[in-house]
Amino acid sequence: MNEELEIAQEIAKAAEKGFDLAKRVDDHFVRLFGSAEIGVGGMIADWIKYYRYKNWLRIQDKVKNIHKKRKLEGKPIPILSSRLAIPLLENASEESDDTLQNMWAGLIANATDPEKKLDLKRVYIRIISELEPIDAQLLKFMWENPRATSHLQATEEDKNGINIEFLRQKLTFELKEIVLPLQNLARLGCVMDEYSPTWDDLGSSSFGKRVADPKTFFRLSPLGYQLIFACT
């Protein structure tokens, strides 16, 4: 992209001028972040801006593609509220993962689509900013599976919901890879559990203990459902 090339050239110029400053940047500090670009001329702030700029260009292209498919060129409505626009821009530009960028792009596209009339909420922005890629995969899987959604007419087979074993088999993840994402989704209010305790379980009510128990079944919460709907 021409814009990306231009900003890279500007950063290079600034890095050259600030070479003396680079001598004061601790090499160990630079290695902590695993990027040679951070150490070039010591222009840490410029590297961060460039990183966020590249992320934002990718999200921008995704939003444009969604609007193009909906034939909305020239019709989108702006997000005028600064209390929504500022955290949305800041958080979205920090994301480099493609799965999560798709969620940001979907949220922006829907919020600016005059026909969707999405009521954008700050809680959506906060939750997406705290998701890991695997969290987003689990949410998407649960959204698409009637066992985990309360908005669909469940069949007899689907009434049990989803447990850890079902997720492990369907997503081909190791058990330990699913436990933490489920806990995070529960912490964020996106997932609810249905647990049938026995006498032996009395006094053990921690979600962290229940999450790996096959007796625990999970469903999307109303908030989790609304979040995916807002990003889809």
C-alpha positions as CSV (number, residue, x, y, z in Angstrom):
1,M,0.0,0.0,0.0
2,N,1.3,3.5,-0.8
3,E,0.3,4.9,2.6
4,E,2.2,2.1,4.4
5,L,5.3,2.7,2.3
6,E,5.1,6.4,3.0
7,I,4.9,6.0,6.8
8,A,7.8,3.5,6.7
9,Q,10.0,6.0,4.9
10,E,9.1,8.7,7.4
11,I,10.0,6.3,10.3
12,A,13.3,5.6,8.6
13,K,14.2,9.3,8.4
14,A,13.3,9.9,12.0
15,A,15.3,6.8,13.0
16,E,18.4,8.2,11.2
17,K,18.1,11.6,12.8
18,G,17.6,10.0,16.2
19,F,20.6,7.7,16.1
20,D,22.2,9.3,19.1
21,L,19.1,8.5,21.1
22,A,19.5,4.9,20.1
23,K,22.7,4.6,22.1
24,R,20.7,5.2,25.2
25,V,18.3,2.4,24.6
26,D,19.3,-0.7,26.6
27,D,19.9,-3.7,24.2
28,H,18.5,-6.0,26.8
29,F,15.3,-4.0,26.9
30,V,15.0,-4.2,23.1
31,R,15.5,-8.0,23.1
32,L,12.7,-8.4,25.7
33,F,10.3,-7.4,22.9
34,G,11.8,-9.6,20.3
35,S,11.8,-7.1,17.5
36,A,14.7,-5.5,15.7
37,E,12.5,-2.7,14.4
38,I,12.1,-1.4,18.0
39,G,15.8,-0.9,18.3
40,V,16.2,1.0,15.0
41,G,17.2,4.5,16.0
42,G,15.5,3.9,19.4
43,M,12.3,5.1,17.9
44,I,10.0,2.9,20.1
45,A,7.1,5.2,19.9
46,D,7.3,5.3,16.1
47,W,7.5,1.6,15.9
48,I,4.3,1.3,18.0
49,K,2.6,3.8,15.7
50,Y,3.6,1.9,12.6
51,Y,2.5,-1.4,14.1
52,R,-0.9,0.0,15.0
53,Y,-1.2,1.7,11.6
54,K,-0.6,-1.6,9.7
55,N,-3.2,-3.3,11.9
56,W,-5.7,-0.5,11.2
57,L,-5.1,-0.7,7.4
58,R,-6.0,-4.4,7.5
59,I,-9.1,-3.8,9.5
60,Q,-10.1,-0.9,7.3
61,D,-9.9,-3.1,4.2
62,K,-12.0,-5.8,5.9
63,V,-14.7,-3.2,6.7
64,K,-14.6,-1.9,3.1
65,N,-15.1,-5.4,1.8
66,I,-18.1,-6.0,4.0
67,H,-19.7,-2.7,3.0
68,K,-19.0,-3.5,-0.7
69,K,-20.7,-6.8,-0.4
70,R,-23.7,-5.1,1.2
71,K,-23.6,-2.4,-1.5
72,L,-23.2,0.3,1.1
73,E,-20.4,2.4,-0.6
74,G,-21.1,6.1,0.3
75,K,-24.0,5.1,2.7
76,P,-22.4,4.2,6.0
77,I,-23.3,6.2,9.1
78,P,-20.5,7.5,11.2
79,I,-19.8,6.6,14.8
80,L,-20.1,10.1,16.3
81,S,-19.8,9.3,20.0
82,S,-16.2,9.9,21.1
83,R,-16.8,7.6,24.1
84,L,-17.3,4.8,21.6
85,A,-15.1,5.9,18.7
86,I,-11.9,6.5,20.7
87,P,-11.7,3.2,22.6
88,L,-12.8,1.3,19.4
89,L,-10.0,2.9,17.4
90,E,-7.4,2.4,20.1
91,N,-8.2,-1.2,20.9
92,A,-8.8,-2.4,17.3
93,S,-5.5,-1.0,16.1
94,E,-3.6,-3.1,18.7
95,E,-4.9,-6.4,17.2
96,S,-2.8,-8.3,14.7
97,D,-4.6,-11.6,14.8
98,D,-6.8,-12.2,11.7
99,T,-9.6,-13.9,13.6
100,L,-9.9,-11.0,16.1
101,Q,-9.5,-8.4,13.3
102,N,-12.5,-10.0,11.7
103,M,-14.5,-9.4,14.8
104,W,-13.4,-5.8,15.0
105,A,-14.2,-5.3,11.3
106,G,-17.6,-6.9,11.7
107,L,-18.4,-4.7,14.7
108,I,-17.4,-1.6,12.9
109,A,-19.2,-2.6,9.7
110,N,-22.4,-3.3,11.6
111,A,-22.2,-0.2,13.7
112,T,-21.9,1.9,10.5
113,D,-24.5,0.0,8.5
114,P,-27.7,2.1,8.4
115,E,-29.8,-1.0,7.8
116,K,-28.4,-2.9,10.8
117,K,-29.1,-0.2,13.3
118,L,-26.7,-1.8,15.8
119,D,-26.7,-0.3,19.2
120,L,-23.0,-0.2,19.8
121,K,-22.0,-0.8,23.4
122,R,-18.7,-0.1,25.2
123,V,-18.9,-3.6,26.7
124,Y,-18.5,-5.1,23.2
125,I,-15.3,-3.2,22.8
126,R,-14.0,-4.2,26.2
127,I,-14.7,-7.8,25.7
128,I,-13.1,-8.2,22.3
129,S,-10.0,-6.4,23.5
130,E,-9.7,-9.1,26.2
131,L,-10.2,-12.1,23.9
132,E,-7.4,-14.5,22.7
133,P,-7.8,-16.0,19.3
134,I,-8.8,-19.4,20.7
135,D,-11.5,-17.6,22.8
136,A,-12.9,-16.2,19.6
137,Q,-12.9,-19.6,18.0
138,L,-14.8,-21.1,20.9
139,L,-17.4,-18.3,20.8
140,K,-17.9,-18.8,17.1
141,F,-18.2,-22.6,17.5
142,M,-20.8,-22.1,20.2
143,W,-22.7,-19.5,18.2
144,E,-23.0,-22.0,15.3
145,N,-23.9,-25.0,17.5
146,P,-27.5,-25.3,18.7
147,R,-26.4,-27.1,21.8
148,A,-24.9,-23.9,23.1
149,T,-27.5,-21.4,22.0
150,S,-30.8,-20.6,23.7
151,H,-32.2,-18.7,20.8
152,L,-32.8,-21.8,18.7
153,Q,-35.4,-24.5,19.1
154,A,-33.2,-27.3,20.7
155,T,-33.7,-30.9,19.6
156,E,-33.8,-33.7,22.2
157,E,-30.1,-34.4,21.3
158,D,-29.2,-30.7,21.7
159,K,-30.8,-30.1,25.1
160,N,-27.7,-31.3,27.1
161,G,-25.6,-28.3,25.9
162,I,-21.9,-28.5,25.4
163,N,-19.4,-30.0,27.8
164,I,-15.6,-30.0,27.8
165,E,-15.4,-33.4,26.1
166,F,-17.7,-32.4,23.3
167,L,-15.6,-29.3,22.7
168,R,-12.4,-31.4,22.7
169,Q,-13.7,-33.8,20.2
170,K,-15.2,-31.3,17.8
171,L,-12.4,-28.8,17.9
172,T,-9.6,-31.3,18.2
173,F,-8.0,-29.3,21.0
174,E,-6.2,-30.8,24.0
175,L,-8.2,-30.6,27.2
176,K,-5.7,-28.1,28.8
177,E,-6.1,-25.8,25.7
178,I,-9.8,-25.4,26.3
179,V,-10.0,-24.9,30.1
180,L,-8.5,-21.4,30.3
181,P,-10.4,-20.0,27.3
182,L,-13.7,-21.2,28.9
183,Q,-12.7,-19.6,32.2
184,N,-11.9,-16.3,30.4
185,L,-15.2,-16.4,28.5
186,A,-17.1,-17.0,31.7
187,R,-15.2,-14.2,33.4
188,L,-16.2,-11.9,30.6
189,G,-19.8,-12.9,30.9
190,C,-20.0,-14.6,27.5
191,V,-20.6,-18.2,28.7
192,M,-22.9,-19.7,31.3
193,D,-22.5,-23.1,32.9
194,E,-25.2,-25.6,33.9
195,Y,-23.9,-27.9,36.6
196,S,-25.7,-30.7,38.4
197,P,-23.8,-31.2,41.7
198,T,-23.8,-34.4,43.7
199,W,-23.3,-34.8,47.5
200,D,-19.6,-35.1,46.9
201,D,-19.5,-31.7,45.2
202,L,-21.0,-29.7,48.1
203,G,-18.7,-26.9,49.1
204,S,-16.9,-27.0,45.8
205,S,-18.5,-24.2,43.7
206,S,-15.6,-22.7,41.9
207,F,-16.0,-22.4,38.1
208,G,-12.3,-23.2,37.8
209,K,-13.0,-26.6,39.3
210,R,-16.2,-27.3,37.4
211,V,-15.0,-26.2,34.0
212,A,-13.2,-29.5,33.3
213,D,-15.9,-31.7,34.8
214,P,-18.0,-33.6,32.1
215,K,-21.1,-32.9,34.2
216,T,-20.7,-29.2,33.5
217,F,-22.5,-28.0,30.3
218,F,-22.0,-24.7,28.7
219,R,-24.2,-22.3,26.8
220,L,-23.7,-18.8,25.4
221,S,-25.0,-16.1,27.8
222,P,-27.3,-13.4,26.4
223,L,-24.3,-11.1,26.4
224,G,-22.2,-13.6,24.5
225,Y,-24.9,-14.1,22.0
226,Q,-25.4,-10.3,21.5
227,L,-21.6,-9.9,21.1
228,I,-21.3,-12.4,18.3
229,F,-24.5,-11.1,16.7
230,A,-22.9,-7.6,16.8
231,C,-19.7,-8.8,15.1
232,T,-21.3,-11.1,12.5
